[in-house]
Amino acid sequence: MEVLFGTVAYFEQEIRRHVLKEEKNKIVQIAENLELDLKFNFVCHEDLRKECLQNLSQASKKLLQATDQKLEKIPC
């Protein structure tokens, strides 16, 4: 369905798009902060640190993919 510029539907679509892009940026930023904490502030065995970093990577990828899927559903 085509949305006409200036309509309520158009602005709803644009707001959704911007919110999801911001969500992606926040996910990346939070994941980076957690990674730094795990690498430099978290005192533990190196094997546990590696496992936590792998889990963090998987979790952030999963959340980013979910956000991308939501973005793809918004018509251009």
C-alpha positions as CSV (number, residue, x, y, z in Angstrom):
1,M,0.0,0.0,0.0
2,E,1.4,3.3,-1.0
3,V,1.4,6.0,1.6
4,L,1.0,9.6,0.5
5,F,3.5,12.3,1.7
6,G,2.1,14.3,4.6
7,T,-0.7,11.9,5.6
8,V,-1.0,10.5,9.1
9,A,0.1,7.1,7.8
10,Y,3.2,8.6,6.2
11,F,4.3,10.2,9.5
12,E,3.5,7.1,11.5
13,Q,5.7,5.2,9.0
14,E,8.6,7.7,9.3
15,I,8.4,7.7,13.1
16,R,8.5,3.9,13.2
17,R,11.5,3.9,10.9
18,H,13.4,6.4,13.0
19,V,12.6,4.7,16.2
20,L,13.8,1.3,14.9
21,K,17.0,2.9,13.6
22,E,17.6,4.5,17.0
23,E,16.9,1.1,18.6
24,K,19.6,-0.5,16.5
25,N,22.1,2.3,17.5
26,K,21.3,1.7,21.1
27,I,21.7,-2.1,20.8
28,V,25.1,-1.6,19.3
29,Q,26.2,1.0,21.9
30,I,25.0,-1.2,24.8
31,A,26.7,-4.3,23.4
32,E,29.9,-2.3,23.0
33,N,29.8,-1.1,26.6
34,L,29.1,-4.6,27.9
35,E,32.0,-5.9,25.8
36,L,34.4,-3.4,27.3
37,D,33.2,-4.2,30.8
38,L,33.7,-7.9,30.2
39,K,37.2,-7.3,28.7
40,F,38.5,-4.9,31.2
41,N,36.4,-4.7,34.4
42,F,35.0,-8.2,35.0
43,V,37.3,-10.4,37.1
44,C,36.9,-14.0,36.2
45,H,38.6,-17.0,34.5
46,E,39.5,-16.4,30.9
47,D,37.3,-19.2,29.7
48,L,34.3,-17.7,31.3
49,R,35.1,-14.3,29.8
50,K,35.3,-15.8,26.3
51,E,32.0,-17.6,26.8
52,C,30.4,-14.4,28.0
53,L,31.7,-12.4,25.0
54,Q,30.4,-15.1,22.6
55,N,27.0,-15.0,24.3
56,L,26.9,-11.2,24.2
57,S,27.8,-11.3,20.5
58,Q,25.0,-13.8,19.7
59,A,22.5,-11.9,21.8
60,S,23.3,-8.6,20.1
61,K,23.2,-10.1,16.6
62,K,19.8,-11.7,17.4
63,L,18.4,-8.4,18.6
64,L,19.8,-6.5,15.6
65,Q,18.3,-9.1,13.2
66,A,14.9,-8.7,14.8
67,T,15.1,-5.0,14.4
68,D,16.2,-5.3,10.8
69,Q,13.2,-7.5,10.2
70,K,10.9,-4.9,11.6
71,L,12.5,-2.3,9.4
72,E,12.0,-4.4,6.3
73,K,8.3,-4.6,7.0
74,I,8.0,-0.8,6.8
75,P,7.3,0.2,3.2
76,C,9.7,2.7,1.6
